[in-house]
Amino acid sequence: MTFVDHYQVMTDDSGTDDLEARLGAQIRALRLDAGYDQRALAELADVGLSSIKNLENGRGSTLRTVIRVLRALHAEAWLDTLSPEPTVSPIDVLRGQSAGPRQRVYRPRGGA
């Protein structure tokens, strides 16, 4: 995929709409599994009822609302899937050290 293709995918509103709808469906499933109606979840999350409805129907939401709702549903771990802790240092990858232990010791150049 070229940069242009990737950029077009990233800026495609229909793709964003699909993702918002999927997120909303997942939030709805979590809510139902927890046994809450929308009004109860809104109170627990300290957000408006319309915010819950918009979120679940894929009509947009703020990150703050998503976090509050996930916390109210005891599903904060779900957020870790969005931004996992890196297991490999990008610098090590660039230096080629991620494949194993250091092979050489570099000494400073100069008059010693």
C-alpha positions in Angstrom: 0.0 0.0 0.0 1.4 3.4 -1.0 1.4 6.4 1.3 -1.4 7.9 -0.8 -3.5 4.8 -0.5 -2.9 4.7 3.2 -3.8 8.3 3.6 -7.0 7.8 1.7 -7.9 4.9 3.9 -7.1 7.0 7.0 -9.2 10.0 5.8 -12.1 8.0 4.4 -15.2 9.0 6.4 -17.1 5.8 5.6 -14.3 3.9 7.2 -14.5 6.1 10.3 -18.3 5.7 10.4 -17.9 1.9 10.3 -15.4 2.0 13.1 -17.6 4.3 15.2 -20.5 1.9 14.7 -18.4 -1.1 15.7 -17.2 0.7 18.8 -20.8 1.6 19.7 -21.9 -2.0 19.2 -19.1 -3.2 21.5 -20.0 -0.6 24.2 -23.7 -1.6 23.9 -22.7 -5.3 24.4 -20.6 -4.5 27.4 -23.5 -2.5 28.9 -26.0 -5.2 28.3 -23.7 -7.9 29.7 -23.3 -5.7 32.9 -27.1 -5.5 33.1 -27.4 -1.7 32.8 -29.9 0.3 30.8 -28.6 3.5 29.1 -29.9 5.8 31.8 -28.2 3.8 34.6 -24.9 3.7 32.6 -25.1 7.5 32.0 -25.5 8.1 35.7 -22.6 5.7 36.6 -20.3 7.2 34.0 -21.4 10.8 34.9 -22.3 11.6 31.3 -25.5 12.6 29.7 -28.0 10.1 28.4 -27.6 11.5 24.9 -23.9 10.9 25.1 -24.5 7.2 25.7 -27.0 7.1 22.9 -24.7 8.8 20.5 -21.8 6.5 21.5 -23.8 3.3 21.0 -25.3 4.4 17.7 -21.9 5.4 16.2 -22.8 9.1 16.0 -19.6 10.3 17.6 -18.4 10.8 21.1 -15.5 12.4 22.9 -12.6 10.4 24.2 -13.6 11.6 27.7 -17.0 10.0 27.4 -15.5 6.7 26.1 -13.1 6.5 29.0 -15.8 7.3 31.6 -18.1 4.7 30.1 -15.4 2.0 30.0 -14.5 2.8 33.6 -18.1 2.6 34.7 -18.3 -0.8 32.9 -15.0 -1.9 34.6 -13.5 -2.4 31.1 -10.6 0.0 31.4 -8.3 -2.8 30.2 -9.9 -2.4 26.8 -8.0 0.9 26.5 -4.7 -1.0 26.6 -5.5 -2.5 23.3 -5.5 0.9 21.7 -2.0 1.8 22.9 0.0 -1.1 24.2 3.3 -0.6 26.0 6.1 -0.9 23.5 8.1 -4.1 24.0 11.0 -3.1 21.7 12.7 0.2 21.8 12.5 2.0 18.4 16.0 3.2 18.9 17.2 -0.4 19.4 15.5 -1.4 16.2 17.3 1.4 14.3 20.6 0.4 15.8 20.0 -3.2 15.0 20.4 -4.3 18.6 17.0 -5.9 18.9 18.2 -9.2 17.4 20.5 -10.0 20.3 23.3 -8.8 22.6 25.8 -6.2 21.6 28.6 -7.6 19.3 31.2 -4.8 19.7 32.4 -2.2 22.1 33.1 1.1 20.6 36.0 3.1 22.1 36.2 6.8 21.9 38.6 8.0 19.2 41.4 10.3 20.2 44.7 10.5 21.9 44.6 8.1 24.8 
